[in-house]
C-alpha cells in the first residue's frame, strides 16, 4: 500500500469505525426496516411522506455502511509516523500563501474530536507535502489552476 491509497487510522479510530459499522449492519438495518414497514402500513405510498423519509434514511445509512466497509478494508492501522518526513498521521504547521496553518495530513475519521483541519494524503496539498520535512518548500496546483506556495514550518506525529 502506498501513501496515496487506503486510509491511515489510529487503533482507536479503527475500533470506533468498526463499532459504528457493526451497529449499522445489525441494529441499524433492523431498525430502519421496521420503520419502513410501519410507514408502509399507513396506506398510499405515493402520498406517504413518512415512508419516503424512511426510505431516504435507509439510503443514507447504506451509503455510510459502504463507506465504512471501504475504509475498514483498506485502512492501515498503527501509530502516527515519528520520523521527520510528513506522512499520513502527521500534524503539519505550514505557511500556505503567506498564512500560517496547522492541520492533519490524514483522515477526518482520525481527527474526529479535534479542532484540526484535515487534508487527505490524496488531496493536492496533502500529496505535495508527503515526504517533505520542516524547512522544505513546495507548491501544489489549486482547482482553479493557480500554483500555491507552501513552506513547512513544523511536523509532529498526531497524538489525538
PyMOL commands that set and color helices and strands:
alter all, ss='L'
color gray80, all
select helices_A, chain A and resi 11-40+45-47+49-74+108-111+124-129
alter helices_A, ss='H'
color red, helices_A
select strands_A, chain A and resi 7-9+75-77+90-96+99-105+117-119+137-141+147-157
alter strands_A, ss='S'
color yellow, strands_A
deselect
rebuild
show_as cartoon
